[in-house]
């Protein structure tokens, strides 16, 4: 499965915003996020990023480089 961005142009026309090699008449699954879904996804991504950054920043093994600052 691959996720790409697209725009609905009306009258059943969907424009893919990324170059994708698809055979003609390929069936696609379109997911339209609701406004609340977008806020939820942003919140989840922010929490995931904070977890990763805290592991990177709170790395005791990295303290050796502080001597050179």
C-alpha positions as CSV (number, residue, x, y, z in Angstrom):
1,X,0.0,0.0,0.0
2,X,1.2,3.5,-0.8
3,X,-0.1,6.9,0.4
4,X,0.0,9.9,-1.9
5,X,-1.6,13.3,-2.0
6,X,-4.3,14.2,-4.5
7,X,-6.9,16.9,-5.2
8,X,-10.5,16.5,-6.1
9,X,-11.2,18.5,-9.2
10,X,-15.0,17.8,-9.3
11,X,-17.0,15.6,-11.7
12,X,-15.3,12.5,-10.5
13,X,-11.8,13.8,-11.5
14,X,-9.0,13.2,-9.0
15,X,-5.6,14.7,-9.7
16,X,-2.6,12.9,-8.2
17,X,-0.1,15.4,-6.9
18,X,2.8,13.0,-7.1
19,X,4.1,11.1,-10.1
20,X,2.9,7.5,-9.8
21,X,3.1,4.8,-12.5
22,X,-0.4,3.3,-12.5
23,X,-2.1,1.2,-15.1
24,X,-5.3,2.6,-16.6
25,X,-8.5,1.8,-14.7
26,X,-6.5,1.0,-11.5
27,X,-8.9,0.9,-8.5
28,X,-7.9,3.3,-5.7
29,X,-9.0,3.7,-2.1
30,X,-9.6,7.3,-1.2
31,X,-9.5,8.4,2.4
32,X,-10.8,11.9,3.2
33,X,-9.8,13.1,6.6
34,X,-12.3,15.1,8.6
35,X,-11.3,18.3,10.3
36,X,-11.2,16.5,13.7
37,X,-9.2,13.6,12.3
38,X,-6.5,16.1,11.1
39,X,-6.1,17.6,14.5
40,X,-5.9,14.1,16.0
41,X,-3.3,13.0,13.5
42,X,-1.2,16.1,14.2
43,X,-1.4,15.5,17.9
44,X,-0.3,11.9,17.5
45,X,2.6,12.8,15.2
46,X,3.7,15.5,17.7
47,X,3.7,13.0,20.6
48,X,5.6,10.5,18.5
49,X,8.2,13.1,17.5
50,X,8.6,14.2,21.1
51,X,9.3,10.6,22.1
52,X,12.0,10.2,19.4
53,X,13.6,13.6,20.1
54,X,13.8,12.9,23.9
55,X,15.6,9.7,23.2
56,X,18.1,11.6,21.0
57,X,18.6,14.5,23.3
58,X,18.7,12.6,26.6
59,X,21.5,10.3,25.4
60,X,24.1,9.8,28.1
61,X,26.6,8.4,25.6
62,X,26.5,11.7,23.7
63,X,27.7,13.6,26.8
64,X,31.3,13.0,25.8
65,X,31.0,15.6,23.1
66,X,30.1,18.3,25.8
67,X,33.8,18.3,26.8
68,X,34.7,19.7,23.3
69,X,32.2,22.6,23.5
